[in-house]
Amino acid sequence: MSRPVDVGVPSFDPKTFGVEQRLARIGTGSVGGKAAGLRQIIEQILPRFDGARFPDVEVVVPRAVVIATDVFTEFVERNRLREVALGEAPDPEIALAFVRGELTEEIREQLRQLLALTHAPLAVRPSSFLEDVHHRAFAGAFTTKMIPNSEDNDALRYRRLASAIKLAWASTFFDGAIRSRRAAGLAADAEQMAVIVQEVFGRRHDGRFYPTLSAVVRSYNHYPLPGSKREDGVVRVALGLGKTITDGDHVWSYCPYRALAPPPFKSTADLLAFTQTSFWAINVGDPPPPDPAREAACLLRCGLGDAEEDGTLDFLASTYDPGADQLRTGIASPGPRAVTFAPVLESRTIPFTPVVEHLLELACNVLNGEAEIEIAAELDRERGLPMKVAFLQVRSMLTPGERTPVEDGELEAADVLVASDNCLGQGARSDLTDVVYLRPQHFDRGWTRMMASELDAVNRGLVEEGRFGVFIGPGRWGTTDDRFGVPVKWGQISAARVIVEASLSDAPVNLGHGTQFFHRLLNHRVLYMQVEAGGHGRIDWQWLEDQEAIWESRHVRHVRVPRPLDVRIDCATRRGLIRRGSP
């Protein structure tokens, strides 16, 4: 599965890196999907940016070096890691074996040369070869690590960087990544991993380093709010590092054409409960103890009080006035803070949304289709301007094609197992006979991690048999907050080809849209259905309970129905259903 050398990315040269080079390559193999996106930004998108429209805005791409796939292949073979990588070893054992592996002297020297040129924090991100070859998004299946790179000890800085690169390589063979490949019909050893080492964009605030805000922007929104169209797109924005967004934590979402539309919360209390209350930063204070196998070892999870102390909350928050039971833009008065981004979105002088729209439009033009971009921004502490924007990633989005009609009356049919008027994806399936579901009568937030473990075991069996199925359950799939669902990772439910979420009465209405977890559903063409409490949809739980179980516990049940289910989702109306197979 070899590919031509990516000649468009120049070889790393310490004499010109950062001056003539914003993106360079170590090695001679493929640079993978993420690095290819950076190259598109640098060569095709940013040259079209109309700086004259935004005189107080600077758009940059943080300097990056990509370690090509041939370095990965050589490292694995020379250190004889394939046996442990493809065996039954647990993830920590694989990580430790890789971290103990030795890089060649040539690679070690090039990494030392890179470190001599920068003392900025570094993000070490896998850049999947398979994203390029198969046009599939494997983002989130691998491990990204951020390191402070601020120590006075050069040897320690090198060890942290080398360990982070090896951990990214090791994650290629972690259980979830292998099962994701198998579920996609790919061999366990199909991946050849490139790694990007990129300067983190942001500013130092004592021992914390982070950008004012991070955002993921999509030109197509499968979950438009009332008054918006899917074609209007969506912006998901968070205080601090973008990890808050990719982890699926609470962030602010809005339509770029209706930035000031009322938020989709039932009450101010709901808004305060379901907006961002913490953020991620890199620890650039006292060096944390080395922990090469832990992804977040060099990160800090901080509170809104920290951001207010740093002066980064000024343009991002509103203040709750309990007397009037309403939010007031800004933080000039005392009271609970809510990260609504109202100061910057309401501003007539800070062109955050116009810049986002312009960059997204350029990306769509270059990609000749719908696009998703990732950015971060630094605002002047006093006035908001000048504003500096980092363009971090671009990728194509899959969007609905030919319709699969679902008429309104069909949702009421007697043989419907699941009916929903809030669906993601489009198409039909008639090849699924396995249903894995969380039993609603026994759903208990205190046992969600146990449920995740049991789902993992069922999923393993399905993957080993080469079978796929429908996964149904209360709450949010893939959440990082145990209060709102089951914290599974994608690899633990990779056999799912249809996912159904039944909303909990005290959880947000929009359960998980826009998270990286759901981006992966879309790119793997997994159909998604949401059944809201008190809404028009329904799930026939009793019919499921009446089916004979392949395996069951108090919380999880796996059944195999005698005839394939009829699954259909209509992208135009967002209606979808699952009907029991005909006798």
Order of alpha helices (4+ residues) and beta strands (2+ residues): beta-alpha-beta-beta-alpha-alpha-alpha-alpha-beta-alpha-beta-alpha-alpha-beta-beta-beta-beta-beta-alpha-beta-alpha-beta-beta-alpha-beta-beta-beta-alpha-alpha-beta-beta-beta-beta-beta-alpha-beta-beta-beta-beta-alpha-beta-beta-alpha-beta-beta-beta
